[in-house]
Amino acid sequence: MSIFRLDAVEHGVIDSRYIQSVDITITNAGPDPFDVLIHGYNPYGVYYVSLTHVGVGATVVIPEVANHNLSFSLLLVTNINYSHSTVITVHAKNQRQLVAVFSNPNFSIIE
């Protein structure tokens, strides 16, 4: 499995005070289909859980994952043993306006 983690905290490099929700885009740029388990954590515990399938060459969009300007961590776990073919883009929004875009280099990645 490969694991991707993105953290946002108040006054941090990614400042959660300005992020009300995120859209998560996952693209499979590799030869194998995979599943992705997505967990969203905030100071009160798990606030979002989703399991999604991403076929070969497919792009899946998970819209409007709301964190309500709280500190949060997104944890994405795939069922493939490499990360190079998983392309993740997170569009951060505040009051439905785009405020930032994060991608693979912004994530901590464990293979």
Phi and psi in radians as a Rosetta constraint file:
Dihedral C 1 N 2 CA 2 C 2 CIRCULARHARMONIC -2.116 0.35
Dihedral N 2 CA 2 C 2 N 3 CIRCULARHARMONIC 2.531 0.35
Dihedral C 2 N 3 CA 3 C 3 CIRCULARHARMONIC -2.171 0.35
Dihedral N 3 CA 3 C 3 N 4 CIRCULARHARMONIC 2.323 0.35
Dihedral C 3 N 4 CA 4 C 4 CIRCULARHARMONIC -2.114 0.35
Dihedral N 4 CA 4 C 4 N 5 CIRCULARHARMONIC 2.325 0.35
Dihedral C 4 N 5 CA 5 C 5 CIRCULARHARMONIC -2.339 0.35
Dihedral N 5 CA 5 C 5 N 6 CIRCULARHARMONIC 2.321 0.35
Dihedral C 5 N 6 CA 6 C 6 CIRCULARHARMONIC -2.213 0.35
Dihedral N 6 CA 6 C 6 N 7 CIRCULARHARMONIC 2.220 0.35
Dihedral C 6 N 7 CA 7 C 7 CIRCULARHARMONIC -2.034 0.35
Dihedral N 7 CA 7 C 7 N 8 CIRCULARHARMONIC 2.441 0.35
Dihedral C 7 N 8 CA 8 C 8 CIRCULARHARMONIC -2.322 0.35
Dihedral N 8 CA 8 C 8 N 9 CIRCULARHARMONIC 2.254 0.35
Dihedral C 8 N 9 CA 9 C 9 CIRCULARHARMONIC -2.344 0.35
Dihedral N 9 CA 9 C 9 N 10 CIRCULARHARMONIC 2.829 0.35
Dihedral C 9 N 10 CA 10 C 10 CIRCULARHARMONIC -1.083 0.35
Dihedral N 10 CA 10 C 10 N 11 CIRCULARHARMONIC 2.296 0.35
Dihedral C 10 N 11 CA 11 C 11 CIRCULARHARMONIC 1.128 0.35
Dihedral N 11 CA 11 C 11 N 12 CIRCULARHARMONIC 0.287 0.35
Dihedral C 11 N 12 CA 12 C 12 CIRCULARHARMONIC -1.578 0.35
Dihedral N 12 CA 12 C 12 N 13 CIRCULARHARMONIC -3.095 0.35
Dihedral C 12 N 13 CA 13 C 13 CIRCULARHARMONIC -0.984 0.35
Dihedral N 13 CA 13 C 13 N 14 CIRCULARHARMONIC -0.772 0.35
Dihedral C 13 N 14 CA 14 C 14 CIRCULARHARMONIC -1.848 0.35
Dihedral N 14 CA 14 C 14 N 15 CIRCULARHARMONIC 1.880 0.35
Dihedral C 14 N 15 CA 15 C 15 CIRCULARHARMONIC -1.585 0.35
Dihedral N 15 CA 15 C 15 N 16 CIRCULARHARMONIC 1.905 0.35
Dihedral C 15 N 16 CA 16 C 16 CIRCULARHARMONIC -1.158 0.35
Dihedral N 16 CA 16 C 16 N 17 CIRCULARHARMONIC -0.305 0.35
Dihedral C 16 N 17 CA 17 C 17 CIRCULARHARMONIC -1.076 0.35
Dihedral N 17 CA 17 C 17 N 18 CIRCULARHARMONIC -0.407 0.35
Dihedral C 17 N 18 CA 18 C 18 CIRCULARHARMONIC -1.866 0.35
Dihedral N 18 CA 18 C 18 N 19 CIRCULARHARMONIC 0.201 0.35
Dihedral C 18 N 19 CA 19 C 19 CIRCULARHARMONIC -2.112 0.35
Dihedral N 19 CA 19 C 19 N 20 CIRCULARHARMONIC 1.918 0.35
Dihedral C 19 N 20 CA 20 C 20 CIRCULARHARMONIC -1.591 0.35
Dihedral N 20 CA 20 C 20 N 21 CIRCULARHARMONIC -0.558 0.35
Dihedral C 20 N 21 CA 21 C 21 CIRCULARHARMONIC -2.770 0.35
Dihedral N 21 CA 21 C 21 N 22 CIRCULARHARMONIC 2.898 0.35
Dihedral C 21 N 22 CA 22 C 22 CIRCULARHARMONIC -2.353 0.35
Dihedral N 22 CA 22 C 22 N 23 CIRCULARHARMONIC 2.619 0.35
Dihedral C 22 N 23 CA 23 C 23 CIRCULARHARMONIC -1.858 0.35
Dihedral N 23 CA 23 C 23 N 24 CIRCULARHARMONIC 2.256 0.35
Dihedral C 23 N 24 CA 24 C 24 CIRCULARHARMONIC -1.882 0.35
Dihedral N 24 CA 24 C 24 N 25 CIRCULARHARMONIC 2.173 0.35
Dihedral C 24 N 25 CA 25 C 25 CIRCULARHARMONIC -2.001 0.35
Dihedral N 25 CA 25 C 25 N 26 CIRCULARHARMONIC 2.209 0.35
Dihedral C 25 N 26 CA 26 C 26 CIRCULARHARMONIC -2.133 0.35
Dihedral N 26 CA 26 C 26 N 27 CIRCULARHARMONIC 2.194 0.35
Dihedral C 26 N 27 CA 27 C 27 CIRCULARHARMONIC -2.079 0.35
Dihedral N 27 CA 27 C 27 N 28 CIRCULARHARMONIC 2.394 0.35
Dihedral C 27 N 28 CA 28 C 28 CIRCULARHARMONIC -1.710 0.35
Dihedral N 28 CA 28 C 28 N 29 CIRCULARHARMONIC 1.837 0.35
Dihedral C 28 N 29 CA 29 C 29 CIRCULARHARMONIC -1.727 0.35
Dihedral N 29 CA 29 C 29 N 30 CIRCULARHARMONIC 0.265 0.35
Dihedral C 29 N 30 CA 30 C 30 CIRCULARHARMONIC -2.029 0.35
Dihedral N 30 CA 30 C 30 N 31 CIRCULARHARMONIC -3.030 0.35
Dihedral C 30 N 31 CA 31 C 31 CIRCULARHARMONIC -1.549 0.35
Dihedral N 31 CA 31 C 31 N 32 CIRCULARHARMONIC -0.093 0.35
Dihedral C 31 N 32 CA 32 C 32 CIRCULARHARMONIC -2.135 0.35
Dihedral N 32 CA 32 C 32 N 33 CIRCULARHARMONIC 2.387 0.35
Dihedral C 32 N 33 CA 33 C 33 CIRCULARHARMONIC -1.225 0.35
Dihedral N 33 CA 33 C 33 N 34 CIRCULARHARMONIC 2.726 0.35
Dihedral C 33 N 34 CA 34 C 34 CIRCULARHARMONIC -2.641 0.35
Dihedral N 34 CA 34 C 34 N 35 CIRCULARHARMONIC 2.890 0.35
Dihedral C 34 N 35 CA 35 C 35 CIRCULARHARMONIC -1.916 0.35
Dihedral N 35 CA 35 C 35 N 36 CIRCULARHARMONIC 2.639 0.35
Dihedral C 35 N 36 CA 36 C 36 CIRCULARHARMONIC -2.250 0.35
Dihedral N 36 CA 36 C 36 N 37 CIRCULARHARMONIC 2.169 0.35
Dihedral C 36 N 37 CA 37 C 37 CIRCULARHARMONIC -1.675 0.35
Dihedral N 37 CA 37 C 37 N 38 CIRCULARHARMONIC 2.169 0.35
Dihedral C 37 N 38 CA 38 C 38 CIRCULARHARMONIC -1.985 0.35
Dihedral N 38 CA 38 C 38 N 39 CIRCULARHARMONIC 2.217 0.35
Dihedral C 38 N 39 CA 39 C 39 CIRCULARHARMONIC -2.112 0.35
Dihedral N 39 CA 39 C 39 N 40 CIRCULARHARMONIC 2.355 0.35
Dihedral C 39 N 40 CA 40 C 40 CIRCULARHARMONIC -1.947 0.35
Dihedral N 40 CA 40 C 40 N 41 CIRCULARHARMONIC 2.229 0.35
Dihedral C 40 N 41 CA 41 C 41 CIRCULARHARMONIC -2.044 0.35
Dihedral N 41 CA 41 C 41 N 42 CIRCULARHARMONIC 2.470 0.35
Dihedral C 41 N 42 CA 42 C 42 CIRCULARHARMONIC -2.298 0.35
Dihedral N 42 CA 42 C 42 N 43 CIRCULARHARMONIC -3.104 0.35
Dihedral C 42 N 43 CA 43 C 43 CIRCULARHARMONIC -1.027 0.35
Dihedral N 43 CA 43 C 43 N 44 CIRCULARHARMONIC -0.289 0.35
Dihedral C 43 N 44 CA 44 C 44 CIRCULARHARMONIC -1.726 0.35
Dihedral N 44 CA 44 C 44 N 45 CIRCULARHARMONIC -0.013 0.35
Dihedral C 44 N 45 CA 45 C 45 CIRCULARHARMONIC 2.136 0.35
Dihedral N 45 CA 45 C 45 N 46 CIRCULARHARMONIC -2.679 0.35
Dihedral C 45 N 46 CA 46 C 46 CIRCULARHARMONIC -1.336 0.35
Dihedral N 46 CA 46 C 46 N 47 CIRCULARHARMONIC 2.199 0.35
Dihedral C 46 N 47 CA 47 C 47 CIRCULARHARMONIC -2.001 0.35
Dihedral N 47 CA 47 C 47 N 48 CIRCULARHARMONIC -0.153 0.35
Dihedral C 47 N 48 CA 48 C 48 CIRCULARHARMONIC -2.649 0.35
Dihedral N 48 CA 48 C 48 N 49 CIRCULARHARMONIC 2.361 0.35
Dihedral C 48 N 49 CA 49 C 49 CIRCULARHARMONIC -2.444 0.35
Dihedral N 49 CA 49 C 49 N 50 CIRCULARHARMONIC 2.338 0.35
Dihedral C 49 N 50 CA 50 C 50 CIRCULARHARMONIC -2.664 0.35
Dihedral N 50 CA 50 C 50 N 51 CIRCULARHARMONIC 2.545 0.35
Dihedral C 50 N 51 CA 51 C 51 CIRCULARHARMONIC -2.154 0.35
Dihedral N 51 CA 51 C 51 N 52 CIRCULARHARMONIC 2.204 0.35
Dihedral C 51 N 52 CA 52 C 52 CIRCULARHARMONIC -2.342 0.35
Dihedral N 52 CA 52 C 52 N 53 CIRCULARHARMONIC 2.566 0.35
Dihedral C 52 N 53 CA 53 C 53 CIRCULARHARMONIC -1.760 0.35
Dihedral N 53 CA 53 C 53 N 54 CIRCULARHARMONIC 2.394 0.35
Dihedral C 53 N 54 CA 54 C 54 CIRCULARHARMONIC -2.183 0.35
Dihedral N 54 CA 54 C 54 N 55 CIRCULARHARMONIC 1.904 0.35
Dihedral C 54 N 55 CA 55 C 55 CIRCULARHARMONIC -1.301 0.35
Dihedral N 55 CA 55 C 55 N 56 CIRCULARHARMONIC 2.959 0.35
Dihedral C 55 N 56 CA 56 C 56 CIRCULARHARMONIC -1.049 0.35
Dihedral N 56 CA 56 C 56 N 57 CIRCULARHARMONIC 2.205 0.35
Dihedral C 56 N 57 CA 57 C 57 CIRCULARHARMONIC 1.299 0.35
Dihedral N 57 CA 57 C 57 N 58 CIRCULARHARMONIC 0.057 0.35
Dihedral C 57 N 58 CA 58 C 58 CIRCULARHARMONIC -1.578 0.35
Dihedral N 58 CA 58 C 58 N 59 CIRCULARHARMONIC 2.741 0.35
Dihedral C 58 N 59 CA 59 C 59 CIRCULARHARMONIC -2.182 0.35
Dihedral N 59 CA 59 C 59 N 60 CIRCULARHARMONIC 2.301 0.35
Dihedral C 59 N 60 CA 60 C 60 CIRCULARHARMONIC -2.085 0.35
Dihedral N 60 CA 60 C 60 N 61 CIRCULARHARMONIC 2.338 0.35
Dihedral C 60 N 61 CA 61 C 61 CIRCULARHARMONIC -1.994 0.35
Dihedral N 61 CA 61 C 61 N 62 CIRCULARHARMONIC 2.228 0.35
Dihedral C 61 N 62 CA 62 C 62 CIRCULARHARMONIC -1.909 0.35
Dihedral N 62 CA 62 C 62 N 63 CIRCULARHARMONIC 1.822 0.35
Dihedral C 62 N 63 CA 63 C 63 CIRCULARHARMONIC -1.529 0.35
Dihedral N 63 CA 63 C 63 N 64 CIRCULARHARMONIC 2.714 0.35
Dihedral C 63 N 64 CA 64 C 64 CIRCULARHARMONIC 0.911 0.35
Dihedral N 64 CA 64 C 64 N 65 CIRCULARHARMONIC 0.929 0.35
Dihedral C 64 N 65 CA 65 C 65 CIRCULARHARMONIC -1.459 0.35
Dihedral N 65 CA 65 C 65 N 66 CIRCULARHARMONIC 1.808 0.35
Dihedral C 65 N 66 CA 66 C 66 CIRCULARHARMONIC -1.468 0.35
Dihedral N 66 CA 66 C 66 N 67 CIRCULARHARMONIC 2.326 0.35
Dihedral C 66 N 67 CA 67 C 67 CIRCULARHARMONIC -2.094 0.35
Dihedral N 67 CA 67 C 67 N 68 CIRCULARHARMONIC -0.082 0.35
Dihedral C 67 N 68 CA 68 C 68 CIRCULARHARMONIC 0.975 0.35
Dihedral N 68 CA 68 C 68 N 69 CIRCULARHARMONIC 0.738 0.35
Dihedral C 68 N 69 CA 69 C 69 CIRCULARHARMONIC 1.128 0.35
Dihedral N 69 CA 69 C 69 N 70 CIRCULARHARMONIC 0.332 0.35
Dihedral C 69 N 70 CA 70 C 70 CIRCULARHARMONIC -1.632 0.35
Dihedral N 70 CA 70 C 70 N 71 CIRCULARHARMONIC 2.748 0.35
Dihedral C 70 N 71 CA 71 C 71 CIRCULARHARMONIC -0.999 0.35
Dihedral N 71 CA 71 C 71 N 72 CIRCULARHARMONIC 2.506 0.35
Dihedral C 71 N 72 CA 72 C 72 CIRCULARHARMONIC -2.676 0.35
Dihedral N 72 CA 72 C 72 N 73 CIRCULARHARMONIC 2.792 0.35
Dihedral C 72 N 73 CA 73 C 73 CIRCULARHARMONIC -2.250 0.35
Dihedral N 73 CA 73 C 73 N 74 CIRCULARHARMONIC 2.346 0.35
Dihedral C 73 N 74 CA 74 C 74 CIRCULARHARMONIC -1.836 0.35
Dihedral N 74 CA 74 C 74 N 75 CIRCULARHARMONIC 2.250 0.35
Dihedral C 74 N 75 CA 75 C 75 CIRCULARHARMONIC -2.133 0.35
Dihedral N 75 CA 75 C 75 N 76 CIRCULARHARMONIC 2.075 0.35
Dihedral C 75 N 76 CA 76 C 76 CIRCULARHARMONIC -2.036 0.35
Dihedral N 76 CA 76 C 76 N 77 CIRCULARHARMONIC 2.159 0.35
Dihedral C 76 N 77 CA 77 C 77 CIRCULARHARMONIC -2.106 0.35
Dihedral N 77 CA 77 C 77 N 78 CIRCULARHARMONIC 2.139 0.35
Dihedral C 77 N 78 CA 78 C 78 CIRCULARHARMONIC -1.759 0.35
Dihedral N 78 CA 78 C 78 N 79 CIRCULARHARMONIC 2.884 0.35
Dihedral C 78 N 79 CA 79 C 79 CIRCULARHARMONIC -1.805 0.35
Dihedral N 79 CA 79 C 79 N 80 CIRCULARHARMONIC 0.474 0.35
Dihedral C 79 N 80 CA 80 C 80 CIRCULARHARMONIC -2.049 0.35
Dihedral N 80 CA 80 C 80 N 81 CIRCULARHARMONIC 2.721 0.35
Dihedral C 80 N 81 CA 81 C 81 CIRCULARHARMONIC -1.628 0.35
Dihedral N 81 CA 81 C 81 N 82 CIRCULARHARMONIC 0.276 0.35
Dihedral C 81 N 82 CA 82 C 82 CIRCULARHARMONIC -2.507 0.35
Dihedral N 82 CA 82 C 82 N 83 CIRCULARHARMONIC 2.683 0.35
Dihedral C 82 N 83 CA 83 C 83 CIRCULARHARMONIC -1.856 0.35
Dihedral N 83 CA 83 C 83 N 84 CIRCULARHARMONIC -0.220 0.35
Dihedral C 83 N 84 CA 84 C 84 CIRCULARHARMONIC -1.109 0.35
Dihedral N 84 CA 84 C 84 N 85 CIRCULARHARMONIC -0.371 0.35
Dihedral C 84 N 85 CA 85 C 85 CIRCULARHARMONIC -1.757 0.35
Dihedral N 85 CA 85 C 85 N 86 CIRCULARHARMONIC 0.039 0.35
Dihedral C 85 N 86 CA 86 C 86 CIRCULARHARMONIC -1.749 0.35
Dihedral N 86 CA 86 C 86 N 87 CIRCULARHARMONIC 2.004 0.35
Dihedral C 86 N 87 CA 87 C 87 CIRCULARHARMONIC -1.900 0.35
Dihedral N 87 CA 87 C 87 N 88 CIRCULARHARMONIC 2.071 0.35
Dihedral C 87 N 88 CA 88 C 88 CIRCULARHARMONIC -2.056 0.35
Dihedral N 88 CA 88 C 88 N 89 CIRCULARHARMONIC 2.323 0.35
Dihedral C 88 N 89 CA 89 C 89 CIRCULARHARMONIC -2.250 0.35
Dihedral N 89 CA 89 C 89 N 90 CIRCULARHARMONIC 2.293 0.35
Dihedral C 89 N 90 CA 90 C 90 CIRCULARHARMONIC -2.041 0.35
Dihedral N 90 CA 90 C 90 N 91 CIRCULARHARMONIC 2.091 0.35
Dihedral C 90 N 91 CA 91 C 91 CIRCULARHARMONIC -1.705 0.35
Dihedral N 91 CA 91 C 91 N 92 CIRCULARHARMONIC 1.953 0.35
Dihedral C 91 N 92 CA 92 C 92 CIRCULARHARMONIC -1.568 0.35
Dihedral N 92 CA 92 C 92 N 93 CIRCULARHARMONIC 2.361 0.35
Dihedral C 92 N 93 CA 93 C 93 CIRCULARHARMONIC -2.292 0.35
Dihedral N 93 CA 93 C 93 N 94 CIRCULARHARMONIC 2.597 0.35
Dihedral C 93 N 94 CA 94 C 94 CIRCULARHARMONIC -2.272 0.35
Dihedral N 94 CA 94 C 94 N 95 CIRCULARHARMONIC 2.151 0.35
Dihedral C 94 N 95 CA 95 C 95 CIRCULARHARMONIC 0.892 0.35
Dihedral N 95 CA 95 C 95 N 96 CIRCULARHARMONIC 0.768 0.35
Dihedral C 95 N 96 CA 96 C 96 CIRCULARHARMONIC 1.182 0.35
Dihedral N 96 CA 96 C 96 N 97 CIRCULARHARMONIC 0.125 0.35
Dihedral C 96 N 97 CA 97 C 97 CIRCULARHARMONIC -1.802 0.35
Dihedral N 97 CA 97 C 97 N 98 CIRCULARHARMONIC 2.357 0.35
Dihedral C 97 N 98 CA 98 C 98 CIRCULARHARMONIC -1.131 0.35
Dihedral N 98 CA 98 C 98 N 99 CIRCULARHARMONIC 2.218 0.35
Dihedral C 98 N 99 CA 99 C 99 CIRCULARHARMONIC -2.034 0.35
Dihedral N 99 CA 99 C 99 N 100 CIRCULARHARMONIC -0.367 0.35
Dihedral C 99 N 100 CA 100 C 100 CIRCULARHARMONIC -2.889 0.35
Dihedral N 100 CA 100 C 100 N 101 CIRCULARHARMONIC 2.732 0.35
Dihedral C 100 N 101 CA 101 C 101 CIRCULARHARMONIC -2.245 0.35
Dihedral N 101 CA 101 C 101 N 102 CIRCULARHARMONIC 2.252 0.35
Dihedral C 101 N 102 CA 102 C 102 CIRCULARHARMONIC -2.103 0.35
Dihedral N 102 CA 102 C 102 N 103 CIRCULARHARMONIC 2.569 0.35
Dihedral C 102 N 103 CA 103 C 103 CIRCULARHARMONIC -2.432 0.35
Dihedral N 103 CA 103 C 103 N 104 CIRCULARHARMONIC -2.959 0.35
Dihedral C 103 N 104 CA 104 C 104 CIRCULARHARMONIC -0.810 0.35
Dihedral N 104 CA 104 C 104 N 105 CIRCULARHARMONIC -0.751 0.35
Dihedral C 104 N 105 CA 105 C 105 CIRCULARHARMONIC -1.093 0.35
Dihedral N 105 CA 105 C 105 N 106 CIRCULARHARMONIC -0.353 0.35
Dihedral C 105 N 106 CA 106 C 106 CIRCULARHARMONIC -1.451 0.35
Dihedral N 106 CA 106 C 106 N 107 CIRCULARHARMONIC -0.218 0.35
Dihedral C 106 N 107 CA 107 C 107 CIRCULARHARMONIC -1.601 0.35
Dihedral N 107 CA 107 C 107 N 108 CIRCULARHARMONIC 2.594 0.35
Dihedral C 107 N 108 CA 108 C 108 CIRCULARHARMONIC -1.442 0.35
Dihedral N 108 CA 108 C 108 N 109 CIRCULARHARMONIC 2.291 0.35
Dihedral C 108 N 109 CA 109 C 109 CIRCULARHARMONIC -2.160 0.35
Dihedral N 109 CA 109 C 109 N 110 CIRCULARHARMONIC 2.299 0.35
Dihedral C 109 N 110 CA 110 C 110 CIRCULARHARMONIC -2.160 0.35
Dihedral N 110 CA 110 C 110 N 111 CIRCULARHARMONIC 2.278 0.35
